[in-house]
Amino acid sequence: MAEMDTSSGGHHKKGPGVKKSKKLSTRVDLTPMVDLGFLLITFFVFTTTMSQSTAMNMNEPKDDSTQVLKVKNSGAMTILLGKGDQVYYYYGQLEADKLSEQFKSTNFKEIRNLIVSKKKATNIDDLMYIIKSDKESTFKNAIDILDEMSICAVPPGHYAEVDMTPTEELLISKTEEANGIK
Amino acid sequence: MPKVKIPRKSTSIDMTAMCDVAFLLLSFFILATKQKPPEALSVSPPNSVSAKAAPDKSILITLTKDGRSFLMLGDETKKADIINNINAAKGLNLTAAEIKKLNKSLFIGVPFSQLKSFLSMAVEPSADKLPGIPTDSTNNEMTDWLHSVTNVYAGSDQRQLQEMLLVKGDNAAHYPAFKQIKEAFKKNEIYKFRIVTNGEAVPVGSELYLNPPKSN
């Protein structure tokens, strides 16, 4: 197989005084080379990241001012995304005299439980999550909250992204100030 | 009784075959791995539990950390048509050579007003130095680009187009920039598009984990 004929063919005969050199085997020990090969394989297998990026569906509503979706007060939960990965929420409609009671702050770790408990407590037909993103919130926040919706198996059509009202903006900036979020 | 002599055999095995296998596997893995296409724009997308793979051929809007938007036309067969369409629609007066050059560039990241000077540059500047396509509420040029895209794809399968429209945003990009891109889609009556994310496992114990959707 991988052997070469090293016997000096009868072409140049050595004189009587010249010693015949010892025939060396040409078989090379391939063990280190095998080691190296497998080392490289393991290296490549472990370093390659299987980063097949995925695609998440986005469905936007048609802008139609004639069709305003009416939401029951009891079934609505408004989730507001602020800066510094902060999440604020309230149930139903904001009432001027009960603002501080209604408006609560939380974070992305807690929001899942809140979404689930609201879902369990509400009749599925009335359920509506209203998502509002502050101008200081990030793209990651906006995607994360939509992802939470799919993690909590909120059926499509039961959550919507809506623009923020000035009252809510004010509430967020006040809460941020009070909590020292920069 | 004569002793049975067991002939001593050498314990060294011929490693050639094993070596062959090792390097065969190595070369297989190296050749079989699909290399990531070079990314001129480095963007770290958010995670999501979505399991659908992003298509290779796509019309991709990239939103960078600092809120600039870039457009990549991945469908080579339609790329020239889209560029010609926008050239005619916006009266850009690009010459044939300039269109050819734009067709070759990986992404579009300059406003219409700077397109001509961008194409006259000998060396294409790196993406960090480009201003991006303006997406302000007063001057949303992404709308015009998407309008040309819808024009060119008007005759073909709309579902296929929907699957191709991708938005890839950086984690740290601010929401208003993303909102402007959504507006650009909406103005062209595109209500469905997709967001490029990094796949993530569904959290154990969540509703989606307990009742995975049966069909995608």
Interface residues (C-beta under 8 A of the other chain):
Chain A: M1 A2 D29 L30 T31 M33 V34 G37 F38 L40 I41 F44 V45 T48 S51 Q52 S53 T54 A55 M56 N57 M58 N59 E60 P61 K62 D63 L81 R112 V116 S133 D134 K135 E136 S137 T138 F139 K140 N141 A142 I143 D144 L146 D147 S150 I151 C152 A153
Chain B: S12 D14 M15 T16 M18 C19 A22 F23 L25 L26 F29 I30 T33 K36 P45 P46 N47 S48 V49 S50 A51 K52 A53 A54 P55 L63 L166 V167 G169 D170 N171 A172 A173 H174 Y175 P176 A177 F178 K179 K182 F185 K186 E189 Y191 K192 F193 R194 I195 V196 T197 N198 G199 V202 P203 S206 E207 L208 N211
